[in-house]
Amino acid sequence: MSLFHFTLRFDDDEHSLTAQDGLPAGRVGELLVDLSQALNLKNSKSLVLSEIRGNCYALQLTTHSVSIHERLKIIHSKVSENDYRGFTAEERKYVHTLKAVLGNKLHLNAYDESKSFKVKVEEIKLPKNPDHYFENASAYGIITSIGGTSLEGKSYIKINQEDFQIEINQKQEKTLLNYYKKNRIRFSIRKKINFETDKISSAMLLDFEILEQKSFAEAAAEFRTKHPEGTSPDTEDSVTAVRRLREG
């Protein structure tokens, strides 16, 4: 199995860093943890610190994965260009940590083993990010709570498949009360999302659709009409067929 090496080489103008006199262990640990999260590593051994070397301070990272190796190149190439468009919250966190490590004195050379890829990071300029952004989306579920904390205040619903509240107006509340803990509903919502964490901070209901409720017998009859071959071994197994019946 092939091994791929990627080096993060920290240095200053005086070349004062060495393998024995380099970055604090805690700072290196924080950097590597944040890099691992930025790469979304599922296996803790898929990327390892294989060596600290050189007449500088060079962290050699080693992986068996081509995709991880390529992702390392992409992230550091974009950082060298101060281009953070499309970065995830985890990738942005890594850039913040890297900026703290470099401070005002250090710079970084990132390269692969053959040095066919090599970039230099001298100054990280982080753009001022918005606090949040908005996104229209759909959500499905059954209303588990509805109302507000006061007669004059805003009203909200919660649905069983989401962990955030959805703001509703008076007209929507009056209609949705009829479906409380009953029908499955498709909700069109506008989500307010925290830019740094990518977590939903609030949502507003735009529209909704009450989904058709079918009994199991009705669903089975409709299924037999659409699929007269039934659940024979030549078509699909019984578990799949029953799941399709229940989903309507």
C-alpha positions as CSV (number, residue, x, y, z in Angstrom):
1,M,0.0,0.0,0.0
2,S,1.4,3.4,-1.0
3,L,2.3,6.0,1.6
4,F,1.9,9.7,0.9
5,H,3.9,12.3,2.9
6,F,2.9,15.9,3.4
7,T,5.1,18.4,5.3
8,L,4.2,21.6,7.2
9,R,7.6,23.4,7.6
10,F,7.6,26.3,10.0
11,D,10.4,28.8,9.9
12,D,11.4,32.4,10.5
13,D,13.8,34.9,8.9
14,E,16.6,33.9,11.3
15,H,15.9,30.1,10.8
16,S,15.8,29.8,14.6
17,L,13.5,26.9,14.8
18,T,14.8,23.3,15.1
19,A,13.3,19.9,15.8
20,Q,14.5,20.4,19.4
21,D,13.6,24.0,19.8
22,G,10.4,24.5,17.9
23,L,6.7,25.0,18.6
24,P,5.1,24.2,22.0
25,A,3.7,20.7,22.2
26,G,0.3,22.0,23.2
27,R,0.2,24.4,20.2
28,V,1.2,21.6,17.8
29,G,-1.4,19.3,19.3
30,E,-4.1,21.9,18.8
31,L,-3.1,22.5,15.2
32,L,-3.1,18.8,14.4
33,V,-6.5,18.2,16.1
34,D,-8.0,21.1,14.1
35,L,-6.5,19.9,10.9
36,S,-7.9,16.4,11.5
37,Q,-11.3,17.9,12.0
38,A,-11.0,20.0,8.9
39,L,-10.2,16.9,6.9
40,N,-13.2,15.1,8.5
41,L,-11.1,12.1,9.4
42,K,-13.2,9.0,10.4
43,N,-10.2,7.0,11.4
44,S,-7.7,8.4,13.9
45,K,-4.9,6.5,12.2
46,S,-5.7,7.6,8.6
47,L,-3.3,10.6,9.1
48,V,-0.3,10.4,11.4
49,L,2.5,12.6,12.5
50,S,5.4,10.5,11.3
51,E,8.3,12.7,11.9
52,I,9.6,16.1,13.2
53,R,12.7,16.9,11.3
54,G,15.1,19.3,9.7
55,N,17.2,22.3,10.5
56,C,13.9,24.1,10.9
57,Y,10.6,22.8,12.4
58,A,9.0,20.5,9.9
59,L,6.0,18.3,10.7
60,Q,5.8,15.3,8.4
61,L,2.3,14.0,8.0
62,T,1.7,10.5,6.5
63,T,-1.3,8.8,5.0
64,H,-2.3,5.9,2.9
65,S,-5.2,7.9,1.4
66,V,-4.9,9.6,-1.9
67,S,-8.0,11.7,-1.1
68,I,-6.6,12.9,2.2
69,H,-3.3,13.8,0.6
70,E,-5.1,15.8,-2.1
71,R,-7.3,17.5,0.5
72,L,-4.2,18.6,2.3
73,K,-3.0,20.2,-0.9
74,I,-6.3,22.0,-1.6
75,I,-6.7,23.4,1.9
76,H,-3.1,24.8,2.1
77,S,-3.2,26.1,-1.5
78,K,-6.3,28.1,-0.7
79,V,-4.8,29.3,2.6
80,S,-1.7,30.5,0.7
81,E,-4.0,32.6,-1.5
82,N,-6.2,33.8,1.4
83,D,-9.1,32.3,-0.5
84,Y,-11.6,30.8,2.0
85,R,-14.7,30.6,-0.2
86,G,-16.5,27.3,0.5
87,F,-14.6,26.5,3.6
88,T,-16.5,24.6,6.3
89,A,-16.7,25.6,9.9
90,E,-14.0,23.1,10.8
91,E,-11.7,24.3,8.0
92,R,-12.1,27.9,9.1
93,K,-11.2,26.9,12.7
94,Y,-8.0,25.3,11.4
95,V,-7.1,28.5,9.6
96,H,-7.7,30.5,12.8
97,T,-5.4,28.2,14.7
98,L,-2.7,28.3,12.0
99,K,-2.8,32.0,12.0
100,A,-2.3,32.0,15.8
101,V,0.7,29.6,15.4
102,L,2.4,31.8,12.8
103,G,1.8,35.0,14.7
104,N,3.9,37.9,13.4
105,K,7.2,36.1,13.1
106,L,6.7,32.7,11.4
107,H,5.8,31.5,8.0
108,L,4.8,28.1,6.6
109,N,5.9,26.1,3.6
110,A,3.6,23.2,2.8
111,Y,4.7,20.6,0.3
112,D,4.5,17.0,-0.7
113,E,7.4,14.5,-0.8
114,S,8.5,15.2,-4.3
115,K,7.9,19.0,-3.9
116,S,5.9,18.9,-7.1
117,F,3.4,20.7,-4.9
118,K,4.7,23.5,-2.7
119,V,3.0,26.6,-1.3
120,K,4.2,29.3,1.1
121,V,1.9,30.9,3.7
122,E,3.4,34.2,5.0
123,E,0.4,36.1,6.2
124,I,-3.1,34.9,6.8
125,K,-5.7,37.6,6.2
126,L,-9.0,36.5,7.5
127,P,-12.0,38.3,6.1
128,K,-14.6,39.7,8.4
129,N,-17.4,37.1,8.3
130,P,-21.1,37.8,8.7
131,D,-22.6,36.6,11.9
132,H,-25.1,34.5,10.0
133,Y,-26.6,33.7,6.6
134,F,-30.0,32.5,5.4
135,E,-31.0,29.4,3.5
136,N,-34.4,28.2,2.2
137,A,-35.1,24.5,2.8
138,S,-37.7,21.9,3.4
139,A,-38.3,20.0,6.6
140,Y,-40.6,17.0,7.3
141,G,-42.3,15.9,10.5
142,I,-45.2,16.0,12.9
143,I,-45.8,19.0,15.1
144,T,-44.9,18.2,18.7
145,S,-45.4,21.7,20.2
146,I,-47.1,24.9,19.1
147,G,-47.6,28.3,20.7
148,G,-45.6,31.0,22.5
149,T,-44.7,32.2,26.0
150,S,-47.2,35.1,26.0
151,L,-50.4,36.1,24.2
152,E,-48.6,39.0,22.5
153,G,-45.3,37.4,21.7
154,K,-44.2,35.3,18.8
155,S,-45.4,31.7,18.3
156,Y,-43.3,28.7,17.3
157,I,-43.7,25.1,16.4
158,K,-41.3,22.2,16.9
159,I,-41.4,19.1,14.8
160,N,-40.3,15.6,15.8
161,Q,-37.5,15.3,13.3
162,E,-35.7,18.6,14.0
163,D,-34.2,20.2,17.2
164,F,-34.9,23.8,16.4
165,Q,-38.0,26.0,16.7
166,I,-39.8,27.4,13.6
167,E,-41.5,30.8,14.0
168,I,-45.1,31.0,12.7
169,N,-47.6,33.8,12.3
170,Q,-51.1,33.9,13.7
171,K,-52.8,32.6,10.6
172,Q,-50.4,29.7,10.3
173,E,-50.8,28.9,14.0
174,K,-54.6,28.8,13.7
175,T,-54.4,26.4,10.8
176,L,-51.6,24.2,12.2
177,L,-53.4,23.7,15.5
178,N,-55.7,21.3,13.7
179,Y,-52.8,19.1,12.8
180,Y,-51.0,19.1,16.2
181,K,-49.5,15.7,16.8
182,K,-51.5,14.3,13.9
183,N,-50.4,14.6,10.3
184,R,-47.0,14.5,8.8
185,I,-46.3,17.8,7.1
186,R,-43.8,19.2,4.7
187,F,-42.6,22.6,5.9
188,S,-41.0,25.2,3.6
189,I,-38.7,27.2,6.0
190,R,-36.1,30.0,5.9
191,K,-33.2,29.0,8.2
192,K,-30.9,31.5,9.9
193,I,-27.5,29.8,10.2
194,N,-24.5,30.8,12.3
195,F,-21.6,31.4,9.9
196,E,-18.9,30.1,12.2
197,T,-20.6,26.9,13.5
198,D,-23.0,26.2,10.6
199,K,-25.7,25.5,13.2
200,I,-29.3,26.7,12.7
201,S,-30.0,29.5,15.2
202,S,-33.6,30.1,14.2
203,A,-36.1,29.4,11.4
204,M,-39.3,31.0,10.0
205,L,-42.2,29.1,8.3
206,L,-42.8,30.2,4.7
207,D,-45.4,27.6,3.7
208,F,-46.5,24.1,4.5
209,E,-48.2,21.1,2.9
210,I,-50.2,18.5,4.8
211,L,-49.1,15.1,3.5
212,E,-51.7,12.5,2.5
213,Q,-52.4,10.0,5.2
214,K,-52.9,6.4,4.1
215,S,-53.8,3.3,6.0
216,F,-51.5,0.4,5.6
217,A,-54.3,-1.5,3.7
218,E,-54.8,1.5,1.3
219,A,-51.0,1.7,0.7
220,A,-50.9,-2.1,0.1
221,A,-53.7,-1.9,-2.4
222,E,-52.0,1.0,-4.2
223,F,-48.7,-0.8,-4.2
224,R,-50.3,-4.0,-5.7
225,T,-51.8,-1.8,-8.5
226,K,-48.4,-0.2,-9.3
227,H,-46.4,-3.4,-8.8
228,P,-48.5,-6.4,-9.8
229,E,-45.4,-8.7,-9.6
230,G,-45.7,-8.2,-5.8
231,T,-42.8,-9.3,-3.6
232,S,-41.5,-12.2,-5.6
233,P,-37.7,-13.0,-5.3
234,D,-37.2,-11.8,-8.8
235,T,-38.2,-8.3,-7.9
236,E,-37.2,-7.4,-4.3
237,D,-37.0,-8.9,-0.9
238,S,-39.9,-8.6,1.6
239,V,-38.2,-6.2,3.9
240,T,-37.8,-3.7,1.1
241,A,-41.3,-4.2,-0.1
242,V,-42.8,-3.6,3.4
243,R,-40.7,-0.5,3.8
244,R,-42.0,0.9,0.5
245,L,-45.6,0.1,1.6
246,R,-45.2,2.0,4.9
247,E,-43.7,5.0,3.0
248,G,-46.6,5.0,0.7
